[in-house]
Amino acid sequence: MVTLYSSLSAQCYSNCNNKLGISSINSRKFGSQKIALQINQTPFCNAARMQDGAVATPPSKIESETPLKKLKDGILSVTPPKEQKDTFDFDVNKDKSTVSITVVGASGDLAKKKIFPALFALYYEGCLPEHFTIFGYARSKMTDAELRNMVSKTLTCRIDKSENCGEKMEQFLERCFYHSGQYDSQENFAELDKKLKEHEAGRFSNRLFYLSIPPNIFINAVRCASLSASSAQGWTRVIVEKPFGRDCESSAALTRALKQYLNEDQIFRIDHYLGKELVENLSVLRFSNLIFEPLWSRQYIRNVQFIFSEDFGTEGRGGYFDHYGIIRDIMQNHLLQILALFAMETPVSLDAEDIRNEKVKVLRSMRPLQLHDVVVGQYKSHSKGGTTYPGYTDDKTVPKDSLTPTFAAAALFIDNARWDGVPFLMKAGKALHTRSAEIRVQFRHVPGNLYNKNFGSDLDQATNELVIRVQPDEAIYLKINNKVPGLGMRLDASNLNLLYSARYSKEIPDAYERLLLDAIEGERRLFIRSDELDAAWSLFTPVLKELEHKKIVPESYPYGSRGPIGAHYLAARYKVRWGDLA
């Protein structure tokens, strides 16, 4: 890994308390440097968060003229000597701008459990601007004090700096306020606008709205916020939570409606899995390590698996889940986004549009999913250790005759020169035996392997496998064949293991922290573009409609099991074994 030791890196690491983001090198911009040989990984602080779209800069047409030009995530660029002096003199708060963050749906679980804690973590790390205000907006009647009391119950501090935790919490909560209103009322949003202006106190204002509300009221909230509470001077941005529709048609209709009031660059479609540390590390692992890049093709990779499992059921959320199902809830967004990042070609640069262009190319190269390449399941009641676990339809919020799948496995294919013929297998399910999310890359067998006899007839035992464990216990490990010490010739499958908790002492930031900071700064790399969304839905919509039209009955599997048997037959059809079952 190439690491720069310069006053710029020291300054930026200090600003962020060496916590958030990633640091690597743009090979075209080297300054004074110290070189060490290792696999490049992403540390946990963005060394260069002051990039175009940063919170304290003027709007976009002025941002492009600032001397600090596009220090992108994943790049720690060093400017030429003439520009360095201007960069070091740059003050993120010199124009006394302010950011107003409004959490629409502030009384909901997502806001309480994820959004407010993530905003506090950013404040705790010194990654928010000097001037900011946070407003909660919801229909519930609540005072500022009641909101602060509700929020305070979910806030936590970084382990290594907990000595000033209470003080930081008090300072953060003093910046939090509440306004009650209807989501479809321009008058209520106009009242919010007056309050925001009072706190902005004449400063250059930027506004971010986080829509933590059901999709059916997105448009009403966007219309009212856009017409009655937009910033008059700076930028206005809206974060939209998934689901982005149920199929091609509803997704396209949602996009058209949003664009009546917002430009595409104002819409930030959030998929929190793209903010997870190991997912963001994918491009570093691949494009910054020579040992992997030549292997990343059909010549060496036999199959790729994207596996998501939860060890709990719907637990009272069945009403929401039954409307979408596991394919829409997990596969069409989380897993497909990871697949696109994994399989894309090398982008021209780390600019957001260049990366998203390559992802769209992957999605457009994929075959639409066929019904014969899909297995669906639904968990049933199961007793274990004296405890009875309820089935999916035992949930009172779920119809008794529901055919909504809680498990799905699928085989997808990318028809391009790099991946032709390689099966990309997805598997996602609830109420399984474990909780995990991982990518498994299984390589081809060694031709004429001299040691095949040591593994017997099961050549899969000798297959190299790269595993990227997204959660829990983040890790990257490579399965290799190794001789067991001793006088005989006995072989063993061993792991070259990078366990993050052992390698890095810093706590890994929550995905929402990174994504919120990116939205504030205007960095769109980890957010989904409208054409990307269209391409993703076009892959899944035909099979979803066929499943519902033909009323395909999901295969039952016991709560806490490894899922339906049909998933194994699907993998076997393509001469693959699920790696997580080894």
BELPE-V525053 format. One record per helix or strand. SS is the DSSP state (@ for helix, = for strand). FROM is the first residue (numbers start at 1). LEN is the number of residues. Records with the same first field share a line. If there is no record, write none. Layout:
SS = FROM-LEN  FROM-LEN
This chain:
= = 2-2  34-2  98-7  132-7  176-5  205-7  236-6  267-4  301-9  366-1  374-7  382-3  387-3  407-6  414-1  423-7  432-1  436-8  465-7  475-9  491-9  528-1  555-4  561-1
@ = 7-9  60-4  81-8  109-16  144-9  159-15  186-15  215-14  248-11  264-3  272-4  277-4  282-6  290-4  318-26  352-13  371-3  392-3  452-4  459-4  500-4  511-11  530-20  566-8  579-3
